[in-house]
Amino acid sequence: MEPTRYEITYIIRPDIDEAAKTALVERFDKIVTDNGATIVDSKDWSTRRFAYEIGNYNEGTYHIVNITANDDVALNEFDRLAKFSDDILRHMIVKREA
């Protein structure tokens, strides 16, 4: 069975320093790989202004991770831990078409 492709997009709060942002991205990339998924690429998209305020912020840095996975263990763990992180304002996981 061929692995399924997913895209994870999350918004990092804008007032985080560069070293902390790098550590956050590395931590969440490691969560994905430790739970059986393979990262195709992980990159910042851009810092964008929001249409509405999210957690007292008017902008945030979008980060996109493309992965392949045979099951949803890595996705569930990412989702669970992203909800607890104060540095991630929002996140979304989308199944990509082949």
N, C-alpha and C positions, 0 to 999 in steps of 0.2 A: 504494500500500500504506500502510495506516495504521500509525503508530509503535506500538511495544509499550510498555506501562506497566510500570515496575519500582519496587520499594521497596528502598532501601538503609538498613539499620539498623546503626549502629555504636556501640560503647561507648567513651567517652573516660575516661581515668583520672581519679579524683576529685581528686588533689592538684595538678592543673594550674591555673595562675592564669587569670583571666577573659580577659585580653588574649591569652594564648597559645592558649586554647581558641577564641576568635573567629578568630584567624589560622589555626588548624588547620582549622576548618570552612570558612573562605573558600578555603583552599588546595585542599581536597578537592572543594568545589563547582566550583572553576575547572578541576580535572582532568576532571570530568565534562563540563562545557560545552565545553572545548577539544577534546574527542574526539567531538563531534557530538551529544551528548544535550541535552535541554532540561529544566531543573529546574522542576517544578511548584510544589513548596514544600520548604523546608529548615528544620527547627525542632528544638529540644531537646524531648524528651518529658518526662523527669524523671530525678532521681538516685535510683537504686534499690539496695537491698541484694541481693547475690548469694546464691544457694542454696549455692554453694561458692566457695572462694577462687580468683581468677584473677590470676596474676602478683603474689601478695602483697597483693592488694586485696580488700576485702570489699564494696565498692560502686563504682558508676560512673555516669556521666551518659550516658543513651541519647539518640542523635541520629538523627532519621529524615529521609531525603531521598526524595521522590517524583519520578521522572523519566520522560520518554518518550524512546525511542531507536529508530532504524531498524535498527541492528545492535548487536553486543555489544562494539565497540571500547572505548567509554567504561567499560563494566562490567569488562572485562578489565584495563584500566589502573588503575581504582579498586582492584580486588582485588589487583593486583600491588603497588601502592604502600602499601596499607593493611597488608599483611603485614610491610612494613619499618618502619612507624611504631611507635615505642615509646609514643606517646600514645594509640593505638587498641588496646584490649585484645582486642576481638572485633568481627567484622563479618559481615553476612549480606545477600545479595542475593536478592530474591524477585520472580518474575514475577507481576504483578497481572492478575487477570481483567478483561476489558473491561466 
